[in-house]
Amino acid sequence: MKPVRSSAYLAFVRRQPCAVCEKRFGVEACHTGPHGISQKAPDTSAIPLCRFHHRDEREGLDSIGRVKFERLHGVTVARIILDVQLRADACGVKVFEKELTERKPAERERYVSPRYRVG
């Protein structure tokens, strides 16, 4: 099964503030989902990160991995993904097979947060 691709969704992700430091410039769409050799994760797993938090050797997600990144920055990548997807859906950017509005109300509201910090 091919991963979901959407240039409109990635453009939306790049217009969001960095999920860690909330910078609004130089934001990249960082793919976080599972992928194999020479394969990219689906676009629906992309999160907004500034270049530093995406690629830095000591603090960047690409360099240190998801678990260390979450611990170091006090964020939860799954929450960020869902929040970005819900905001995209609210802004009319559709890339999902199943509309987010079809989900149970508790499932839609559980992870929506203006901040991505845990706790």
C-alpha positions in Angstrom: 0.0 0.0 0.0 1.4 3.4 -1.0 1.7 6.1 1.6 -0.6 9.1 1.4 0.9 12.0 -0.6 -0.4 15.5 -0.6 1.5 18.7 -1.5 -1.3 20.8 -0.2 -1.1 19.2 3.2 2.7 19.6 3.4 2.3 23.2 2.4 -0.2 23.6 5.3 2.2 21.9 7.7 5.1 24.3 6.7 2.8 27.3 7.5 2.4 26.2 11.1 4.7 27.2 13.9 7.5 24.9 15.0 6.0 22.3 17.4 8.9 22.8 19.9 9.9 26.5 19.9 7.0 28.0 18.0 9.1 29.8 15.4 7.1 30.8 12.4 10.0 31.1 9.8 12.1 28.4 8.3 9.6 25.7 9.3 9.9 22.3 7.5 7.4 19.4 7.2 9.2 16.6 9.1 8.0 13.1 8.3 7.6 11.0 11.5 5.9 7.8 10.4 7.3 4.4 9.7 9.4 4.0 6.6 11.8 1.6 5.0 15.0 1.9 3.0 14.4 4.5 0.2 10.9 5.0 1.3 9.3 8.1 2.9 6.6 8.0 5.6 3.1 9.2 4.6 2.6 13.0 4.4 -0.2 12.7 7.0 2.5 11.9 9.6 4.4 15.2 9.0 4.8 17.7 11.8 6.0 21.3 11.7 9.6 21.7 12.9 12.1 24.6 12.4 15.3 23.6 10.7 17.1 23.3 14.0 14.6 21.0 15.7 14.3 18.9 12.5 18.0 18.4 11.6 20.3 19.5 14.5 22.9 16.8 15.5 22.1 16.9 19.2 18.5 18.0 19.3 16.9 17.3 15.9 14.3 14.6 15.4 16.1 13.2 12.3 19.4 12.8 14.3 18.3 11.6 17.8 15.1 9.6 17.0 11.5 9.9 18.1 11.8 8.6 21.7 14.8 10.8 22.7 13.3 13.8 20.9 10.0 13.4 22.9 11.9 13.1 26.2 14.3 16.0 25.5 11.6 18.5 24.4 8.7 17.3 26.5 6.4 16.8 23.5 4.4 13.8 22.1 4.7 13.4 18.4 1.4 11.6 18.1 -0.4 14.5 19.7 1.3 16.9 17.4 0.3 14.8 14.3 -3.3 14.7 15.4 -3.5 18.4 16.2 -2.0 19.3 12.9 -4.5 17.0 11.1 -7.4 18.5 12.9 -6.3 22.0 12.1 -5.8 21.1 8.5 -9.3 19.6 8.4 -10.8 22.7 10.0 -9.1 24.8 7.3 -10.4 22.7 4.5 -7.2 20.8 3.6 -8.4 17.3 2.9 -6.0 14.4 2.6 -7.7 11.7 4.7 -9.7 8.6 3.6 -11.9 8.9 6.6 -13.0 12.4 7.5 -12.0 13.5 11.0 -15.5 14.7 11.6 -16.7 11.1 11.4 -14.6 10.2 14.5 -16.2 10.0 17.9 -16.3 13.5 19.6 -14.1 12.2 22.5 -11.5 11.0 20.0 -11.5 14.4 18.2 -11.1 16.4 21.5 -8.7 14.2 23.4 -5.5 15.4 21.8 -6.4 18.9 20.7 -4.3 21.3 22.6 -3.0 24.8 21.8 0.4 23.7 23.2 2.2 20.4 22.6 3.7 20.1 26.0 3.0 17.0 28.0 1.4 17.4 31.4 
